[in-house]
Amino acid sequence: MSANTQSGGLKDMKVRLSTLWLFAMLNYLYADVMTLMDPKIQQEIASGMAGPMQMTEGFLLAAAVLMETAIAMVMLARALPYGVNRWANIVVGVLHTLSVFASMFVGGPPALYYLFFGSIEIVCTLLIVWFAVRWTDPARQSVPQQTGSSVPA
């Protein structure tokens, strides 16, 4: 087994990050489905409110853009080159962590199901950030280390 494979090479990290984004997306989706079944939320939706915020077209567009960043990261985590990929995962991971955390405190205490899903989503996006921060350039790992002097005689 090569050192690059052992230490989580470029392809391995891309797969890991993409898989975590997919896991986060499935949790976002199911949390939203559960939320739509909540009678309290159904009343808020009928009144055009999301907690203390009015659900305007702009609000819904902002929510769509936020979710699209996570959807796009499933693919981008596999397609982007190392440097851009690393920073995209850090920035979008932090954005989603903060968004979920903030959403837990909008409109009073969260329902237990939302607290459950939100906690899983936060752990997942923090893992994405942690892996991306610790991700080292695979090009540096593949450069052989030279020992001793290699000066021609």
C-alpha positions as protocol buffer text, in pm:
chain_id: "A"
residue {
  index: 1
  type: MET
  ca { x: 0 y: 0 z: 0 }
}
residue {
  index: 2
  type: SER
  ca { x: 148 y: 336 z: -99 }
}
residue {
  index: 3
  type: ALA
  ca { x: 203 y: 621 z: 147 }
}
residue {
  index: 4
  type: ASN
  ca { x: -47 y: 832 z: -47 }
}
residue {
  index: 5
  type: THR
  ca { x: -319 y: 571 z: 1 }
}
residue {
  index: 6
  type: GLN
  ca { x: -235 y: 525 z: 369 }
}
residue {
  index: 7
  type: SER
  ca { x: -253 y: 896 z: 446 }
}
residue {
  index: 8
  type: GLY
  ca { x: -575 y: 959 z: 254 }
}
residue {
  index: 9
  type: GLY
  ca { x: -469 y: 1066 z: -95 }
}
residue {
  index: 10
  type: LEU
  ca { x: -643 y: 1321 z: -315 }
}
residue {
  index: 11
  type: LYS
  ca { x: -904 y: 1078 z: -449 }
}
residue {
  index: 12
  type: ASP
  ca { x: -976 y: 929 z: -104 }
}
residue {
  index: 13
  type: MET
  ca { x: -1031 y: 1272 z: 54 }
}
residue {
  index: 14
  type: LYS
  ca { x: -1252 y: 1383 z: -235 }
}
residue {
  index: 15
  type: VAL
  ca { x: -1469 y: 1074 z: -189 }
}
residue {
  index: 16
  type: ARG
  ca { x: -1482 y: 1126 z: 188 }
}
residue {
  index: 17
  type: LEU
  ca { x: -1587 y: 1492 z: 158 }
}
residue {
  index: 18
  type: SER
  ca { x: -1840 y: 1421 z: -117 }
}
residue {
  index: 19
  type: THR
  ca { x: -1992 y: 1141 z: 93 }
}
residue {
  index: 20
  type: LEU
  ca { x: -2019 y: 1367 z: 397 }
}
residue {
  index: 21
  type: TRP
  ca { x: -2194 y: 1634 z: 188 }
}
residue {
  index: 22
  type: LEU
  ca { x: -2437 y: 1372 z: 61 }
}
residue {
  index: 23
  type: PHE
  ca { x: -2501 y: 1256 z: 419 }
}
residue {
  index: 24
  type: ALA
  ca { x: -2562 y: 1618 z: 527 }
}
residue {
  index: 25
  type: MET
  ca { x: -2800 y: 1674 z: 234 }
}
residue {
  index: 26
  type: LEU
  ca { x: -3006 y: 1367 z: 319 }
}
residue {
  index: 27
  type: ASN
  ca { x: -3035 y: 1491 z: 678 }
}
residue {
  index: 28
  type: TYR
  ca { x: -3136 y: 1840 z: 560 }
}
residue {
  index: 29
  type: LEU
  ca { x: -3399 y: 1686 z: 335 }
}
residue {
  index: 30
  type: TYR
  ca { x: -3549 y: 1453 z: 593 }
}
residue {
  index: 31
  type: ALA
  ca { x: -3547 y: 1724 z: 861 }
}
residue {
  index: 32
  type: ASP
  ca { x: -3741 y: 1945 z: 619 }
}
residue {
  index: 33
  type: VAL
  ca { x: -3989 y: 1665 z: 547 }
}
residue {
  index: 34
  type: MET
  ca { x: -4041 y: 1610 z: 921 }
}
residue {
  index: 35
  type: THR
  ca { x: -4079 y: 1985 z: 971 }
}
residue {
  index: 36
  type: LEU
  ca { x: -4360 y: 1995 z: 715 }
}
residue {
  index: 37
  type: MET
  ca { x: -4547 y: 1735 z: 923 }
}
residue {
  index: 38
  type: ASP
  ca { x: -4523 y: 1949 z: 1239 }
}
residue {
  index: 39
  type: PRO
  ca { x: -4867 y: 2110 z: 1303 }
}
residue {
  index: 40
  type: LYS
  ca { x: -4705 y: 2418 z: 1459 }
}
residue {
  index: 41
  type: ILE
  ca { x: -4491 y: 2470 z: 1149 }
}
residue {
  index: 42
  type: GLN
  ca { x: -4790 y: 2410 z: 922 }
}
residue {
  index: 43
  type: GLN
  ca { x: -4966 y: 2702 z: 1094 }
}
residue {
  index: 44
  type: GLU
  ca { x: -4659 y: 2924 z: 1051 }
}
residue {
  index: 45
  type: ILE
  ca { x: -4631 y: 2834 z: 684 }
}
residue {
  index: 46
  type: ALA
  ca { x: -5002 y: 2906 z: 631 }
}
residue {
  index: 47
  type: SER
  ca { x: -4948 y: 3249 z: 788 }
}
residue {
  index: 48
  type: GLY
  ca { x: -4645 y: 3314 z: 566 }
}
residue {
  index: 49
  type: MET
  ca { x: -4396 y: 3308 z: 852 }
}
residue {
  index: 50
  type: ALA
  ca { x: -4083 y: 3106 z: 931 }
}
residue {
  index: 51
  type: GLY
  ca { x: -4036 y: 3174 z: 1300 }
}
residue {
  index: 52
  type: PRO
  ca { x: -4008 y: 3551 z: 1331 }
}
residue {
  index: 53
  type: MET
  ca { x: -3926 y: 3597 z: 959 }
}
residue {
  index: 54
  type: GLN
  ca { x: -4175 y: 3651 z: 682 }
}
residue {
  index: 55
  type: MET
  ca { x: -4143 y: 3400 z: 398 }
}
residue {
  index: 56
  type: THR
  ca { x: -4095 y: 3631 z: 105 }
}
residue {
  index: 57
  type: GLU
  ca { x: -3971 y: 3538 z: -238 }
}
residue {
  index: 58
  type: GLY
  ca { x: -3630 y: 3676 z: -136 }
}
residue {
  index: 59
  type: PHE
  ca { x: -3626 y: 3466 z: 183 }
}
residue {
  index: 60
  type: LEU
  ca { x: -3709 y: 3151 z: -15 }
}
residue {
  index: 61
  type: LEU
  ca { x: -3444 y: 3237 z: -276 }
}
residue {
  index: 62
  type: ALA
  ca { x: -3182 y: 3278 z: -1 }
}
residue {
  index: 63
  type: ALA
  ca { x: -3283 y: 2940 z: 145 }
}
residue {
  index: 64
  type: ALA
  ca { x: -3261 y: 2783 z: -202 }
}
residue {
  index: 65
  type: VAL
  ca { x: -2914 y: 2928 z: -262 }
}
residue {
  index: 66
  type: LEU
  ca { x: -2797 y: 2802 z: 78 }
}
residue {
  index: 67
  type: MET
  ca { x: -2921 y: 2449 z: 5 }
}
residue {
  index: 68
  type: GLU
  ca { x: -2778 y: 2459 z: -348 }
}
residue {
  index: 69
  type: THR
  ca { x: -2431 y: 2519 z: -205 }
}
residue {
  index: 70
  type: ALA
  ca { x: -2453 y: 2189 z: -17 }
}
residue {
  index: 71
  type: ILE
  ca { x: -2596 y: 2009 z: -320 }
}
residue {
  index: 72
  type: ALA
  ca { x: -2317 y: 2148 z: -539 }
}
residue {
  index: 73
  type: MET
  ca { x: -2051 y: 2043 z: -286 }
}
residue {
  index: 74
  type: VAL
  ca { x: -2145 y: 1676 z: -340 }
}
residue {
  index: 75
  type: MET
  ca { x: -2013 y: 1712 z: -695 }
}
residue {
  index: 76
  type: LEU
  ca { x: -1755 y: 1987 z: -643 }
}
residue {
  index: 77
  type: ALA
  ca { x: -1579 y: 1793 z: -366 }
}
residue {
  index: 78
  type: ARG
  ca { x: -1496 y: 1532 z: -631 }
}
residue {
  index: 79
  type: ALA
  ca { x: -1428 y: 1767 z: -923 }
}
residue {
  index: 80
  type: LEU
  ca { x: -1231 y: 2066 z: -790 }
}
residue {
  index: 81
  type: PRO
  ca { x: -853 y: 2061 z: -770 }
}
residue {
  index: 82
  type: TYR
  ca { x: -694 y: 2033 z: -425 }
}
residue {
  index: 83
  type: GLY
  ca { x: -649 y: 2398 z: -321 }
}
residue {
  index: 84
  type: VAL
  ca { x: -986 y: 2528 z: -437 }
}
residue {
  index: 85
  type: ASN
  ca { x: -1154 y: 2212 z: -311 }
}
residue {
  index: 86
  type: ARG
  ca { x: -1003 y: 2247 z: 36 }
}
residue {
  index: 87
  type: TRP
  ca { x: -1112 y: 2611 z: 74 }
}
residue {
  index: 88
  type: ALA
  ca { x: -1459 y: 2551 z: -75 }
}
residue {
  index: 89
  type: ASN
  ca { x: -1520 y: 2276 z: 182 }
}
residue {
  index: 90
  type: ILE
  ca { x: -1398 y: 2496 z: 466 }
}
residue {
  index: 91
  type: VAL
  ca { x: -1605 y: 2801 z: 367 }
}
residue {
  index: 92
  type: VAL
  ca { x: -1926 y: 2617 z: 275 }
}
residue {
  index: 93
  type: GLY
  ca { x: -1890 y: 2384 z: 575 }
}
residue {
  index: 94
  type: VAL
  ca { x: -1860 y: 2678 z: 815 }
}
residue {
  index: 95
  type: LEU
  ca { x: -2153 y: 2855 z: 643 }
}
residue {
  index: 96
  type: HIS
  ca { x: -2377 y: 2550 z: 684 }
}
residue {
  index: 97
  type: THR
  ca { x: -2265 y: 2485 z: 1041 }
}
residue {
  index: 98
  type: LEU
  ca { x: -2353 y: 2842 z: 1139 }
}
residue {
  index: 99
  type: SER
  ca { x: -2682 y: 2835 z: 945 }
}
residue {
  index: 100
  type: VAL
  ca { x: -2806 y: 2518 z: 1113 }
}
residue {
  index: 101
  type: PHE
  ca { x: -2690 y: 2639 z: 1455 }
}
residue {
  index: 102
  type: ALA
  ca { x: -2871 y: 2973 z: 1407 }
}
residue {
  index: 103
  type: SER
  ca { x: -3186 y: 2802 z: 1279 }
}
residue {
  index: 104
  type: MET
  ca { x: -3212 y: 2609 z: 1604 }
}
residue {
  index: 105
  type: PHE
  ca { x: -3277 y: 2932 z: 1793 }
}
residue {
  index: 106
  type: VAL
  ca { x: -3522 y: 3107 z: 1558 }
}
residue {
  index: 107
  type: GLY
  ca { x: -3873 y: 3124 z: 1697 }
}
residue {
  index: 108
  type: GLY
  ca { x: -3813 y: 2971 z: 2038 }
}
residue {
  index: 109
  type: PRO
  ca { x: -3676 y: 2637 z: 2148 }
}
residue {
  index: 110
  type: PRO
  ca { x: -3644 y: 2378 z: 1869 }
}
residue {
  index: 111
  type: ALA
  ca { x: -3863 y: 2069 z: 1850 }
}
residue {
  index: 112
  type: LEU
  ca { x: -3688 y: 1751 z: 1960 }
}
residue {
  index: 113
  type: TYR
  ca { x: -3677 y: 1606 z: 1607 }
}
residue {
  index: 114
  type: TYR
  ca { x: -3521 y: 1930 z: 1479 }
}
residue {
  index: 115
  type: LEU
  ca { x: -3266 y: 1931 z: 1760 }
}
residue {
  index: 116
  type: PHE
  ca { x: -3180 y: 1571 z: 1670 }
}
residue {
  index: 117
  type: PHE
  ca { x: -3135 y: 1637 z: 1297 }
}
residue {
  index: 118
  type: GLY
  ca { x: -2965 y: 1973 z: 1356 }
}
residue {
  index: 119
  type: SER
  ca { x: -2711 y: 1814 z: 1588 }
}
residue {
  index: 120
  type: ILE
  ca { x: -2627 y: 1549 z: 1329 }
}
residue {
  index: 121
  type: GLU
  ca { x: -2599 y: 1815 z: 1057 }
}
residue {
  index: 122
  type: ILE
  ca { x: -2368 y: 2028 z: 1271 }
}
residue {
  index: 123
  type: VAL
  ca { x: -2143 y: 1733 z: 1354 }
}
residue {
  index: 124
  type: CYS
  ca { x: -2132 y: 1638 z: 986 }
}
residue {
  index: 125
  type: THR
  ca { x: -2044 y: 1988 z: 861 }
}
residue {
  index: 126
  type: LEU
  ca { x: -1786 y: 2029 z: 1139 }
}
residue {
  index: 127
  type: LEU
  ca { x: -1631 y: 1699 z: 1024 }
}
residue {
  index: 128
  type: ILE
  ca { x: -1618 y: 1836 z: 670 }
}
residue {
  index: 129
  type: VAL
  ca { x: -1440 y: 2148 z: 794 }
}
residue {
  index: 130
  type: TRP
  ca { x: -1205 y: 1943 z: 1013 }
}
residue {
  index: 131
  type: PHE
  ca { x: -1109 y: 1707 z: 730 }
}
residue {
  index: 132
  type: ALA
  ca { x: -1061 y: 1999 z: 489 }
}
residue {
  index: 133
  type: VAL
  ca { x: -846 y: 2196 z: 735 }
}
residue {
  index: 134
  type: ARG
  ca { x: -624 y: 1891 z: 799 }
}
residue {
  index: 135
  type: TRP
  ca { x: -606 y: 1796 z: 430 }
}
residue {
  index: 136
  type: THR
  ca { x: -249 y: 1827 z: 309 }
}
residue {
  index: 137
  type: ASP
  ca { x: -144 y: 1881 z: -50 }
}
residue {
  index: 138
  type: PRO
  ca { x: -113 y: 1534 z: -208 }
}
residue {
  index: 139
  type: ALA
  ca { x: 157 y: 1669 z: -443 }
}
residue {
  index: 140
  type: ARG
  ca { x: 382 y: 1727 z: -140 }
}
residue {
  index: 141
  type: GLN
  ca { x: 319 y: 1373 z: -15 }
}
residue {
  index: 142
  type: SER
  ca { x: 432 y: 1213 z: -342 }
}
residue {
  index: 143
  type: VAL
  ca { x: 769 y: 1395 z: -353 }
}
residue {
  index: 144
  type: PRO
  ca { x: 1033 y: 1146 z: -239 }
}
residue {
  index: 145
  type: GLN
  ca { x: 1245 y: 1252 z: 58 }
}
residue {
  index: 146
  type: GLN
  ca { x: 1616 y: 1266 z: -23 }
}
residue {
  index: 147
  type: THR
  ca { x: 1864 y: 1162 z: 239 }
}
residue {
  index: 148
  type: GLY
  ca { x: 2232 y: 1240 z: 231 }
}
residue {
  index: 149
  type: SER
  ca { x: 2415 y: 1436 z: -37 }
}
residue {
  index: 150
  type: SER
  ca { x: 2346 y: 1374 z: -402 }
}
residue {
  index: 151
  type: VAL
  ca { x: 2617 y: 1606 z: -534 }
}
residue {
  index: 152
  type: PRO
  ca { x: 2795 y: 1448 z: -834 }
}
residue {
  index: 153
  type: ALA
  ca { x: 3164 y: 1373 z: -785 }
}
